[in-house]
Amino acid sequence: MRDEVGRERVSRLAKALGLSGTPVAQDGAWRVGPANDGAGPSLKVSQEAPGTWTYTRHAAPGSDNCLKGKRCPAPGPNSSSGSGAADRRSPDDSGDAVSEAAAQKAAAPVLKAAGLDDAKLDARQLMGSVRVVNADPEVGGLPTYGWSTGVQVGADGQVVGGSGHLTEPDKGATYPVVGAEKALDLLNKSGRGDGRGGIAGCASPVPHTDDMQEGRGTGGGAPGGGGAGDGKSAPCEPSSTPPKPQPIAVEDAEFGLAAQFVGGRTALVPSWLFQVKPQGAPEAYTVTHPAVDPKYLRAPSAPGTVAPSQGPTSRPGDPDTRTKEVKVDGYGTAGRTLTVYFTSGVCSTFALSADESGGQVTVKVTETAKKGTVCVAMAQFYELSVKLDKPLGDRKVVTGGGTAVPRDDGGHKASPAPRT
């Protein structure tokens, strides 16, 4: 996801939101608005793909006509910008929310500008009088979870806010996957949602006033022992034994992509999307679990983090393997050590060769993978190193076809590639 989002793409979204002006690049993001006083609508779009964007229609109004070195006063009942709070109230702050159909109609131009006119829509969410139209796109023909674009529509039928992604993530490397039954088994074994309390670990109901007066405390304290019955609080005793898990019915399972943290960044990870419905619940909800074979995942460093592990072992020349040359993106040196950088997947192993003849160094990265492996797409940035006969010096690094390899400034964090 290293591509950049162009100005033209941002301009289309800004126009759909009713914003005028040319997008300006600032601090790694495209910005349109607000006015000099900080009031009015504004759009911010990350220049780096997938172009995460946020839009707000209203900002705190204020004047930029201030004495030098003095803070601009906030508008109030005596300010020249209005007669009071009632006058400053946004037109979407009161009234009933619009219907789902009206909200979807208002959001349609924005979703089209974001490339989501064919996305699955859900307009049931309400935030007071603001209705939110959530669009869940398909990526690579697969449904997504956690990758929604939300467009907020006020009671006046106008778009008042929104956020989402302007481009799709780059299609990357391939990984073996497991079936729904195996993923569900892994989900059950992971211990997620075991029902234990949070910080305190347990909780007691607040006793009714009449119960306290009659000495019938609900805290379980013995008479004279400081229980709820005598008006004193007794801490509950957290159990070291987790409560018995309660089964929840799985109504459906669908293969798709779920947002996870990979290498400190949000990525769409192949996952099984389970529709579950607890007993007595009014409707089902979604629980996800990575579909990537556990052999290619390492333990997360933080909750919700998924990281690929080293790839499978395969040898060139085996009848069930295939080999191909991989494009080299850059190189770096340290003494006699030459390190090259490239992008590929973990269903493969890699080998690096370096030929120092002809006054230059010709490098070649060969990928070896097993035939017939069922994989899904995800990218991984790799590095491989080799010892030269002498330091590189002023010699060029080129590929087999003579194309110069650019020197890498070390700005990219690469993982050691699994060697063939």
C-alpha positions in Angstrom: 0.0 0.0 0.0 2.8 2.4 -0.9 1.0 4.1 -3.8 -0.1 7.7 -3.5 -3.5 9.1 -3.9 -3.7 11.7 -6.7 -5.1 15.3 -6.5 -7.7 14.5 -9.2 -9.2 11.7 -7.1 -9.4 14.0 -4.1 -11.0 16.8 -6.2 -13.8 14.4 -7.3 -14.6 13.6 -3.7 -14.5 17.3 -2.7 -16.9 18.2 -5.5 -19.3 15.5 -4.5 -19.2 16.9 -1.0 -19.9 20.4 -2.3 -16.5 21.8 -1.6 -14.8 24.3 -3.8 -11.1 25.0 -4.0 -8.1 23.0 -5.1 -6.7 20.3 -2.8 -3.5 21.4 -1.1 -0.8 19.0 0.0 0.2 19.5 3.6 1.9 17.2 6.1 1.3 14.0 4.1 -2.4 14.7 3.4 -4.5 16.5 0.8 -6.7 19.3 2.4 -9.7 21.2 1.1 -11.0 23.9 3.5 -11.8 25.2 6.0 -11.9 29.0 5.7 -9.4 31.2 7.4 -11.4 31.4 10.6 -11.5 27.6 10.9 -15.2 27.4 10.3 -17.1 25.7 7.5 -16.6 22.3 5.8 -13.3 20.6 5.4 -11.9 17.5 3.8 -8.6 15.7 4.7 -7.3 12.8 2.6 -4.1 10.9 3.4 -1.8 11.0 0.4 -0.7 7.4 1.0 -3.0 4.6 -0.2 -5.6 3.6 0.7 -6.3 7.3 1.0 -8.0 7.4 4.4 -10.3 10.5 4.4 -12.5 12.5 6.9 -15.0 15.2 6.2 -16.8 17.6 8.5 -19.4 20.1 7.4 -19.4 22.2 10.5 -16.5 23.5 12.7 -16.5 25.8 15.6 -17.2 29.2 14.1 -15.0 32.2 15.0 -13.5 35.4 13.7 -10.0 35.8 12.2 -10.3 39.6 12.7 -8.2 39.6 15.9 -5.7 42.0 17.5 -2.1 40.9 16.9 -0.9 38.6 19.6 -4.4 38.2 21.0 -6.6 35.0 21.0 -9.6 35.3 18.7 -12.7 35.4 20.9 -15.2 32.6 20.6 -18.6 33.7 19.3 -21.1 34.3 22.1 -24.4 36.1 22.9 -22.6 39.5 22.5 -20.4 38.6 19.5 -20.9 40.2 16.1 -21.2 36.8 14.4 -24.4 35.9 16.0 -27.0 36.6 18.6 -26.4 33.5 20.8 -26.3 29.7 20.9 -29.6 29.3 19.1 -28.2 31.3 16.1 -25.0 29.2 16.1 -26.8 25.9 16.1 -26.1 23.8 13.0 -29.2 23.1 10.8 -28.7 19.4 11.4 -28.7 19.6 15.2 -32.4 19.3 15.7 -35.4 17.5 14.1 -36.0 13.9 13.2 -33.6 11.8 11.3 -34.3 11.3 7.6 -35.4 8.0 6.3 -33.0 5.3 5.2 -33.9 5.8 1.6 -33.4 9.6 1.8 -30.0 9.1 3.5 -28.9 6.7 0.9 -29.9 9.1 -1.9 -28.0 12.0 -0.2 -24.9 9.8 0.2 -25.0 8.4 -3.3 -22.8 11.1 -5.0 -20.2 10.9 -2.3 -20.1 7.1 -2.5 -19.8 7.2 -6.3 -16.9 9.7 -6.1 -15.2 7.2 -3.6 -15.7 4.4 -6.1 -18.3 2.7 -3.9 -21.5 3.1 -5.9 -21.9 -0.7 -6.0 -21.0 -1.4 -2.4 -23.4 -3.0 0.1 -25.2 -0.3 2.1 -26.6 -0.3 5.6 -28.4 2.9 6.7 -29.8 1.7 10.1 -27.2 3.5 12.3 -28.4 6.6 14.1 -26.5 9.2 16.0 -29.2 11.4 17.4 -30.9 13.0 14.4 -28.0 12.1 12.1 -28.3 8.9 10.1 -25.2 7.1 8.9 -25.0 5.3 5.6 -22.3 2.6 5.9 -20.9 1.2 2.7 -19.0 -2.2 2.8 -17.1 -2.7 -0.4 -16.0 -5.9 -2.1 -12.2 -6.1 -2.7 -11.0 -8.6 -5.2 -14.5 -10.0 -5.4 -14.6 -10.7 -1.7 -16.8 -9.1 1.0 -15.0 -7.0 3.6 -15.4 -6.4 7.4 -14.0 -3.4 9.2 -13.3 -1.5 6.0 -16.5 0.5 5.9 -17.0 4.0 4.5 -19.5 6.0 6.6 -21.5 9.0 5.3 -23.4 11.0 7.9 -26.7 12.7 6.8 -28.3 15.3 9.0 -31.9 16.0 9.6 -31.8 18.6 6.9 -31.0 15.9 4.3 -27.4 17.2 3.8 -24.2 15.3 4.2 -22.6 16.6 7.5 -19.7 14.2 7.9 -18.0 11.1 6.8 -14.9 9.0 6.7 -13.5 6.0 4.7 -10.9 4.9 2.2 -10.5 6.4 -1.3 -8.6 3.6 -2.9 -8.3 -0.2 -2.5 -5.3 -1.6 -0.8 -2.6 -3.1 -3.2 -3.0 -6.7 -4.0 0.0 -8.5 -2.4 1.4 -12.0 -1.8 -0.5 -15.3 -1.5 -1.0 -17.5 1.6 -2.5 -20.9 2.1 -5.9 -20.8 3.8 -8.1 -23.1 6.0 -11.7 -23.9 5.7 -14.6 -22.5 7.8 -14.8 -25.5 10.1 -11.0 -25.3 10.9 -11.2 -21.5 11.4 -14.2 -21.9 13.8 -12.2 -24.5 15.8 -9.3 -22.1 16.0 -11.6 -19.3 17.1 -13.1 -21.4 19.9 -9.6 -22.4 21.1 -8.4 -18.8 21.1 -10.4 -18.1 24.2 -11.8 -14.8 22.9 -14.8 -13.7 24.7 -14.6 -16.0 27.7 -16.9 -13.8 29.7 -14.5 -12.7 32.5 -14.8 -9.2 33.9 -12.5 -6.4 32.9 -10.3 -4.5 35.3 -12.0 -5.6 38.5 -12.8 -9.1 37.3 -16.2 -9.2 39.0 -19.2 -6.9 39.8 -22.1 -6.8 42.3 -25.5 -5.4 41.6 -26.4 -2.1 43.4 -28.7 -3.0 46.3 -32.2 -1.6 46.3 -32.8 1.1 49.0 -35.5 -1.0 50.7 -33.2 -4.0 50.8 -30.5 -1.9 52.5 -33.0 -0.6 55.1 -34.2 -4.1 55.9 -30.7 -5.6 56.0 -31.2 -7.7 52.8 -28.0 -6.6 51.0 -27.2 -8.1 47.7 -23.5 -8.1 48.2 -23.4 -11.4 49.9 -21.9 -10.1 53.1 -22.6 -11.9 56.4 -24.4 -10.1 59.2 -22.0 -7.7 60.9 -19.4 -8.4 58.3 -19.5 -5.2 56.4 -21.9 -6.4 53.6 -24.3 -4.4 51.6 -27.0 -5.0 54.2 -25.4 -2.6 56.7 -24.7 0.1 54.1 -21.0 -0.7 53.8 -19.4 -2.0 50.6 -17.6 -5.3 50.5 -15.4 -6.1 47.5 -16.4 -9.1 45.5 -14.0 -12.0 45.4 -12.8 -12.5 41.8 -12.6 -16.2 40.9 -9.4 -17.6 39.3 -11.6 -20.0 37.4 -13.0 -18.6 34.2 -16.8 -19.0 33.8 -18.0 -21.8 31.6 -18.2 -20.6 28.0 -21.8 -20.3 26.7 -22.3 -21.7 23.2 -23.5 -19.3 20.6 -25.2 -20.5 17.4 -23.3 -19.8 14.1 -25.9 -19.0 11.5 -23.7 -18.5 8.5 -20.0 -18.4 7.4 -18.6 -16.4 4.5 -15.0 -16.2 3.2 -13.9 -12.6 2.9 -11.3 -10.0 4.1 -11.2 -8.5 7.6 -9.2 -5.4 8.7 -6.3 -6.3 10.9 -3.0 -4.7 11.9 -0.1 -6.2 10.0 3.4 -4.7 10.6 1.8 -1.7 12.4 -0.5 -0.9 9.5 -4.1 -1.7 8.7 -4.5 -4.4 6.0 -7.2 -6.6 4.8 -6.5 -10.2 5.9 -8.2 -13.3 4.4 -10.7 -14.3 7.1 -13.9 -16.2 7.7 -16.8 -14.0 8.6 -19.2 -15.8 11.0 -22.7 -14.6 11.6 -23.6 -15.5 15.2 -26.7 -14.9 17.3 -26.8 -15.4 21.0 -29.9 -16.8 22.5 -32.5 -14.1 23.0 -30.6 -11.5 21.0 -32.7 -9.5 18.5 -30.3 -10.0 15.6 -27.1 -11.6 14.6 -23.7 -10.0 14.4 -20.3 -10.7 12.8 -17.3 -12.4 14.4 -14.2 -12.9 12.3 -11.1 -15.1 12.4 -8.1 -15.1 10.1 -8.4 -17.8 7.4 -4.6 -17.8 6.8 -3.1 -21.2 7.7 -1.7 -20.8 11.3 1.7 -22.1 10.1 2.1 -18.7 8.3 1.1 -16.5 11.3 3.2 -15.6 14.3 1.9 -14.6 17.7 0.7 -11.0 17.6 2.6 -8.3 19.5 -0.6 -6.5 20.3 -4.3 -7.4 20.3 -5.7 -7.7 16.8 -2.3 -7.9 15.2 -1.6 -10.5 12.5 1.9 -11.0 11.1 3.2 -13.5 8.5 5.8 -16.0 9.5 8.5 -17.5 7.5 7.5 -19.4 4.4 7.4 -23.1 3.6 10.5 -25.1 2.7 10.8 -25.8 -1.1 13.7 -26.7 -3.3 14.4 -25.7 -6.9 14.5 -28.6 -9.3 11.8 -30.6 -7.4 9.1 -31.8 -9.8 6.4 -30.2 -7.6 8.0 -26.7 -7.5 8.1 -23.7 -9.8 10.8 -21.0 -9.9 10.8 -17.4 -11.2 12.9 -14.3 -11.0 11.7 -11.6 -8.6 12.0 -7.8 -9.3 14.5 -6.1 -7.1 13.3 -2.8 -5.7 16.5 -1.4 -4.1 19.7 -2.2 -2.4 21.9 -1.1 0.5 25.5 -1.9 1.6 27.4 -2.2 4.8 31.1 -3.1 4.2 31.2 -6.1 2.0 27.5 -7.0 2.7 25.1 -6.2 -0.1 21.4 -6.3 0.9 18.6 -6.2 -1.7 14.9 -5.4 -1.1 11.9 -6.9 -2.9 8.2 -7.6 -2.5 6.6 -11.1 -2.6 4.7 -13.6 -0.5 5.4 -16.3 2.1 4.3 -19.3 0.1 7.8 -19.2 -1.4 11.5 -19.3 -0.5 14.1 -17.1 -2.1 17.8 -17.2 -3.2 20.1 -14.3 -4.0 23.1 -14.4 -6.3 25.6 -11.7 -7.1 28.0 -11.7 -10.1 30.9 -9.1 -9.7 32.3 -9.3 -13.2 32.4 -6.5 -15.7 33.0 -3.7 -13.2 29.5 -4.0 -11.8 27.5 -6.2 -9.6 24.6 -8.2 -11.2 22.0 -9.4 -8.7 19.3 -12.0 -9.1 16.6 -13.0 -6.7 15.0 -16.4 -7.5 11.6 -17.4 -6.0 10.8 -21.1 -5.5 7.2 -22.2 -4.6 5.3 -25.5 -4.5 2.9 -26.1 -7.3 -0.8 -26.3 -6.6 -0.7 -24.3 -3.4 -4.1 -22.6 -2.7 -3.3 -19.1 -1.6 -4.9 -15.7 -1.2 -3.3 -12.3 -1.8 -1.2 -10.2 0.7 2.1 -8.4 0.3 5.3 -8.7 2.2 8.4 -6.5 1.9 11.6 -8.6 2.1 15.4 -8.3 2.3 18.2 -10.7 1.4 21.9 -10.3 1.9 25.1 -11.6 0.3 28.8 -11.1 1.0 30.8 -9.6 -1.9 34.5 -10.2 -2.6 35.2 -6.6 -1.8 33.1 -3.5 -0.8 30.8 -2.2 -3.6 32.6 1.2 -3.9 31.5 3.1 -7.0 30.3 0.0 -8.8 26.7 -0.1 -10.1 24.2 -2.7 -9.0 22.2 -4.0 -11.9 19.7 -6.8 -12.8 20.4 -9.5 -15.3 18.9 -7.3 -18.1 21.3 -4.5 -17.2 18.7 -2.3 -15.5 20.2 -0.2 -12.7 18.9 -1.0 -9.2 18.2 2.1 -7.1 20.0 2.6 -3.8 17.6 2.3 -0.9 17.8 5.0 1.8 16.8 2.5 4.6 13.3 4.1 4.9 11.5 0.9 4.4 11.2 -1.8 7.1 11.8 -5.2 5.6 11.5 -8.7 6.9 14.2 -11.3 6.4 13.2 -13.4 3.4 12.9 -17.2 3.9 15.9 -18.7 2.1 15.7 -21.6 -0.4 
